[in-house]
Amino acid sequence: MKTTLEKSGIDISYKPVGQFEETRYEKIHNVIFNDSQTGSLQVAQEIADLIRDKQSVGKNCVLGLATGSSPIKVYEELVRMHREEGLSFANVVTFNLDEYLPMDKTNMQSYFYFMHEHLFNHVDIPAENINIPDGKISSENLVDYCLGYEKKIKDNGGLDFQLLGIGRTGHIGFNEPGSHRNSGTRVITLDHITRVDAAPAFLGIDNVPRKAITMGISTVRNAKRIVLLGWGHNKAEIIKNTVEGIISSDVPATYLQEHNNVTFILDDAAGSELTRNKTPWLVGSCEWTEDLTSKAIVWLCGKTNKSILSLTDKDYNDNGMSDLLSLEDSYDLNIKMFNKLQHTITGWPGGKPNADDTSRPERREPAKKRVIIFSPHPDDDVISMGGTFDRLVEQGHEVHVAYQTSGNIAVSDREALKFAEISNSIIPSKDSQKIIDSILSKEENTFDAIEVRKLKGAIRRGESYAATRYVGLEDSNVHFLDLPFYETGTIKKKSLSDTDIDIVVKLIKDIKPHQIYAAG
């Protein structure tokens, strides 16, 4: 399977914002790609070009680097370019944005571990050129340490390039709401939302550190070039607030509006709330397709706090939609939209038998359908579509659930130890004792033994069977695919392969479903 895509050729270099009417609300240059993979390739290419340019004149390239899920594809592409194109990191000096406090560098949740796992272990960067905040620095030495981190950046000539992600609170690095524009490297208390977002990786919010060391807003803004990555719908609102809002410490990323060489690289989902995408009729003329008309009417209901059938000509005219009224009057627009929405609502997700299905969202025949629900992890099916799942089973359809991954890394060592000890107390065995010993002797920087991973996977399977049996599903209709890309025993996963795809394709061919649901 080809794991890299062709670079898009889209220019992501900085351009002044607001040059065109459609971007008149925007205060930060941004480029939107169809997907995060393509955007990541372009960013990796810019970084590689900078490294080579510096090499050509015998200078070091000083990079500020980020962690989290957003830059992973960038790092993967840089590693590929090192291996396949000879990109050398011998002249690269890096400074990471932040680190949890306290945090041992051998802990798998540390950013030290993350950076080595995703980049440093796979390229030829000298170890002495890697700088990551020390999560074990003593409290009495913290101030001097932070000042020293700042000085080291300056002594290396400042950051040539700063890579950023963005949190739901608008934080960059760990500069949480309330951070000052002139802040430098320092210790900060993490926002509750930030800790909630990190909780799954730490197996619970109680395990997430409350403090961190972070570069400051001023440190970041002093970089010669800044690129921020934003992927997914959950970043769309904060991206809009950052790009179109006023500069405020409530949204620290808005300070980037003051930088003269910053670009946000977004996918379609992350850029979906920007005015030119969400409400293009407010910034220019539109081709009023059926989809855009529907989107506009739903938006207008929210804007005016009115139901569809209550919208008037004045509502349309007052909100930039007068040209839509030139095509149809408000009464006809409202009736069509009302009927369209009404026809998507049903209590029969598999189709209503013996009913006129002309205006129903699902066909009536066959009356009993074969259905596959693909669930990324055990529990995504119930969490995201439990009601539909229950109704499909209740109405007699042949429902199958396919759990794509084992979800074993979501099971804590404490939970696994409990099950192993119960098993050993009932039927003592060498296998059970081996698992117990393995868990008790496990260190932070080690992976689970294969036996422990199997036990954790079995625990998730048991939880899944409990849920599917509750809704009345036969065990034979529950499929555990254990896709290979996931089964590494670590947070870092493999790239999707033909083997993963073949497993899914085979299930679909075997069941021949009338409906497929993607939960999650």
N, C-alpha and C positions, 0 to 999 in steps of 0.2 A: 504493500500500500504506500502511495506517495504521501509523505508526511509534511512536505513543504509546498507552499503555493508560489506561483509566479508573483513577483513583486508588481504592484499595481501601476507603478510609474507616476502616481499622483505626487505632485510637489507638496511637501509638508513644511517647507521653509517659511519663516515668519513673513506675514504680510499685514499691513495696517488694517484694522477692523473698521467696519462701517462704510466701506467704499461703495457698497451696493445697497439698494433700498431694502432688500430682503434681510440684510444683516444689521439694520440700523439700531436694533436694540442691543446688539452684542458689543462687549467691551474687551473681549479676549479672542484672539485669533484661534479658530478651531477648524479641524478637518475631519469629516465624517466618512468612515469606511463601512462597507456592508457588514463586515465582521471583524472581530478582534484579531484574528490570525493575520489578515492582510495588513491591518494597521501596524501590528507588531513588527512585521517584516520591514515596513518602511522605516520605522524608528530604529531598528537594528542596523539598517543600511546607513542611516545618518550617523549613528555612533561609529560604525566601522570606517566610514569615510573620514570622520574626524580623527580617529586613531591613526589612519594612514597618512593624513595630511601632516599631523604632528611628527610622525616618524620621518617623513620626507625632509623635514628641516631640523631633525635631531632633537626634538623636544618631547617632554613627557605630556601625556594626555590625562588631565585630571577629571575624573568622573564622580559625580554624586549619584549614588544608587539607592533604589527603593526595594522594598520587599512586599510580601503579600501576593495575591493571585494575579494582579494586573500585569506585572512585568515578566511573568514566567516565560511567555512565548518569545519575548524579546531576548531573554537570556538563552533560550533554546536555539534561536537563530544565530546568535553570536557564537555559541559553541559549535554549531554546524559550520559556520564560516571559518572558524579556527581550524577545524578538522579537514574540511574539504577545499578551502580556498587559501589556506595558509595565513589567515589573519592572526598576527602576533599581538599579544598583550604585554610584551616585555617592557614597553614604554608607558604602560598605563598605571596610574595611581588612583586608588578609589577611596571614597569616603562614604560610608553608609549613613543614612538619615538618622537611624534610631535603634534602640534596643530596649527590651523590657528590663525592669529593675525590681527586685533582683532576678538575675537569670544567668545560669551557668552556660558557657559557650558550648558545652557538650550536650545540652538539653535539645531534644529534637524540635522544640518550639522556639528556640533562640534564633535570632536573625543571623548570628554567626553561622549556625548550622545550615540555615536556609541558603545563604549566599554560597557557601562551599558546595552544598548539594546541587544547586542549580547552575552555578557558574564557575567559581574559582577552582574547584577540583578538576575541571575539564579544559582549562586553558593554561597558557604559560605565563601567567602573571606572577612576578616575584612575591613571595609571602610578605616581605617587608613593605611592599607597596599597598597592602590591604589594610584599611583602617575601618574598624567597626566599633561603635561605643561599647565599653566594657560594662556588662550588666552585673558584675561582682565588685565594682569599685566600692570602697568603704565610704560611709556617710561623711566622715571627717575629711575625706579627700575629694569629694564630689565637685566642689566649686573649682578647685585648682585643675581637676581633670577636664572639666567642661571648657575652661579657659584655654587649656592646653590643646584641646581638640580644635578650637577655633584658630589658634595660632598656627597649628600644623597645616590647616587648609590655606591660610594666608602665606605661609612659608613656601608652599608648593605653587604659589602664583594664583590661587583662587580656583574655583570650579569652572572648568571649560564647558561642562554640560551637566545639568541636573535632571535626573529622571524622577518623576513623581507619580504616585497614585493619589486617590482622594477618598476620604472616608465619608460616611453618611452624615457626619456632623460638619463636614466641610474642612476637616483637618488635613493638613499636608505634613508629612512626617507624623509626629505626634503633637503637633501644634493645635491643641484643642480650642474650642470657642473661648474667647477672652484673651487669647494670645496677642501680644503687642507687636506692631509692625517692626519694631527695632530689636526684638528678642533675639538672643543668641543661643548657643548650645546650652542646655540646662536640663534639670529634672522637672518633670511635669506629672500631675495627677491625671489619670486617664478618665475620659468621660464615660458615663455608664453605658451609653449606646456603643461606644467603641469596644467596651468589654463584652457586651452582649454579642456583638458581631464576631468576636474572637472566641467566644465560649465553646462552639463545637470543636474547634481544634484542641482546646484544653480539656475537653470532656466535662464541661460545666463551668459556669461563670465564677464559682468559688475558687477555681484553680487559676484564673486569669490574674496576673499581677496588677496591682492598682497604680503603679508608677512606671515611668520610663524615662530614659535619657533621649533627648531629641535635638537635632539641629534646630535653630530658631528661624523665624520668618525672615529676619535680616540675612542670616546665613544663606538661606535658599535664594533670596532675591538678589544676592550679590553674584550669583552664577551668571556667566556670560550668555548661556543659552539654557532655557528650561522647556522640557516637554512633559506634559502631564497626560497619563493614560486614564481613560474612563470607559469601562465596559459594562453593559447590562442595564436593564430597566431600573434596578434598585439604585443606580447612580444618576438617573435622569433628572430627578428633582433638584439634587444638590448641584449638578452641572448647570442647570438653568439659573439657579440662584447665584452661582459663581460667575457665570459668563454675562448675565444680564442684570444682576442686582447691584446695589450700591456697595461700596467698600465698607466693610464692617468687621470688627473683631468677632462678631457672632458667627461669621462664616470666614474663617482665616484664609481660605483659598482666594477670597476676593482681593487680597493684597497683591495677587499676581497681576491684577489689572494695571498696576503701576510699573510693570516690567516691560521693557521695549523689545524683548526677543523671546516671547513665550508662545507656545502652541499647544493646544489641547488636541489630542488624538482620540477620537471617539468612535464607537460603533453606532449603528442605526438606533439601537435601543437606548443607549446613553444620551444620544442627541435628540431623542424623540420629544422632549418637553421644550426645546428651544422654539421661540415664536415662529421662526420660518418653517419649522417642521410640524408643530402642533396646530398652529393657527395661521397658515400662510396667507389667508385672505386679509390679515391685518397688515401685511407688509407688501402687498402687490396683488395683481390680478391673478385669477386662478382658472384652471380648466376644471369645471365642476363635474367631475366624474361621480358615479353613484357612491363609491366608497368615501370620497372627500365630502360629498353632501351629507352623508350619514354621520360622519365624524364631526362635521361642523354643527349639525343640529343637536347632537348629544352634548357637545361643548357648550352651545348656547343655553341649553337647559341648566347646566351647572352654573354658568355665568349669571343668569337671570334668576336662578332658583325657582324656575317654573317647570311645570310638566310640559310634555311635547305639545299636547293639544291646546295649551294656553299661550303659546308663543304668538306674537303679533308681528305685523309688518314693521312696526316701530322697533321691536326687539332686533329684527334682522338688520334694519338700517342703522341702528345705533351701534352695532358691533361689527361693522366692516363687511356686511354680507348683502349689500344692496344689489350687487350684480347678480347674485343668486335669485333675488326676487324678480329680476328682469326675465328670468327663464320660467319661473313658476311662482304663483302667489303663495303666501304663508299657509293658507288653509290646505292646499294640495300637498305642499311639502310636509306639513305636520301629519296629515292622514297617512301618507305613504310611509313615513318613518315609523309611525305608531304601529301600522300593520306589519312592517318589516320586523320590528322588535317582538311584537306579539307572536309572530310565527317562529321565533327562536326559543320560545318558552314551552316546556313540556314536562310532564311528570312521567313520560314514557321514553327514557333515553334510548331504548332499543327499538322504538317505533310502537305505535298503538295498533294492536290487531283489529281488523275489521273496521277501520276508520278511513275516511277520506284523507289521504296523505298529501294532497296537492299543496297545501300550505303548511305542512308540518316539517320540522327540521330533520326527521328521519323517516325512511320508507317503512311501510307496514309489513312488507314481505321480504324475506321469510319471517313468519311470526316469531320464531325462536331463532335467534342469531348466535353465531359464534363470535366471541369477543376476547381480545387480548388487551390487558392493561399492563403496559410496561412501566415498571417502577424502578428508578435508579438505585435506591436503597430500600431495604425492608423498612416499611412504615410510610414511605412517600405516597403510596397508594391510598392509605386511609387518611393521611393528613390533608392531601390535596383534593381528593375526590371521593371521600368516604360515603357521602350520601348517594352519589351516582352509582358507585360500586354496589352498595347495599340494594338499591332499586333494581339494578340489572339482574342480580341474583334472585331477588324476590319475585321478579316478573318472569322467571323461568328461562332466562338465556344461559347458554353454555359459556360461562365466564372463565377465563384463564388469567392468572396473574404471573408475570415474568419479572422476577427480581434480578436486575442486571448485575448487581455486585453483592458481595457477601455483607458489606458494611462492618466487617470485623474490627476496623480500627476505631469504631465508635463505642466499643465495649471496653470499659475500664478494667485495669488489672484487678482491682478490688472485686468487681463483679465476677470476673473469670475465676478468681481464687475461691470465691464462695461456692460456685458450682463444682469446681474440682474437689474441694474439701467435702462437700455433700456426697459426691459420687464415691470418694474414697472411704467415707465413713460407712456407706451402705455395702459396697463391694470393694474392699481394699485391693488395689492393684498397682503394679509397677508403673503402668502408664499414667494413672492418676497422680501418683506420687511424683513422677517425673515432671508433670505439668506444675504441680504445687511448688516443687523445688525451683523450677525455671522462673516462675513468677516472683518468688521470694528473693531470688538472687539477681533479678534483673536490675541493671543500672540504667540511668537516664539516657545514656548515649547508645543503648543497644536495642536491637529489634526483637520482636517476639519470635520465639522458636516456632517452628512449623506446627508443632502440637498445640501450642497456645493459640495460634491463629485459627487452627481448625476448631478448637473449643469455642473461641469467640464467635466464629462464623456459625457454629451450631446453636449458640445462645440466640443470635439474631434470627436463625431459622425457626427456633422454637417460638419466639415472640411473634414471628410472622404467621405461623400456623395457628397460634392462639387467636389472632385477628381474623384470619380467613375462615376458620371454623366458626367463629362467632357470627359471621354473616351468612353461614351455611354453605360455604364452598368446600367441595371435595378435595382431599389432599392431592389427588392425582391431577388436579387442575392448577396446582401451584408449582411453578418452575423456577429453580434456582440456577441462573445461567453462569454465575461466577466468571464473568468476562475477564480474560487474562490481563487486560490493561490495568485493572484495579488491584489484582492480587499480588502486590509487591511487599505487603507487610509494612509499608512506610507511607508517609503523607504524600511523597512524590509518586506519581503514577507514570506508567509507560504511555507512549502515544498509542492511539487506536490503531489496530492492525487488521489485516484481512481476516485473521482468526476470529476476532471479536465480531466482525460483520457477518462472517459465515454462520456463527452460532445464532445470531438474531434471525438471519434469513432462513435458516433451517426450521426454526420454530414457527415462523410465519407460514412456510410451505407446508409444514405438518398439520397445522391447525386450520389453515385457510379461513381466516377470520372475515366476518362481514364488517366488523368495526375494530379499530385500533385506538386506544387511548394512551397518551403519553403523560404520565403523572409526574409531579415534581414542581 
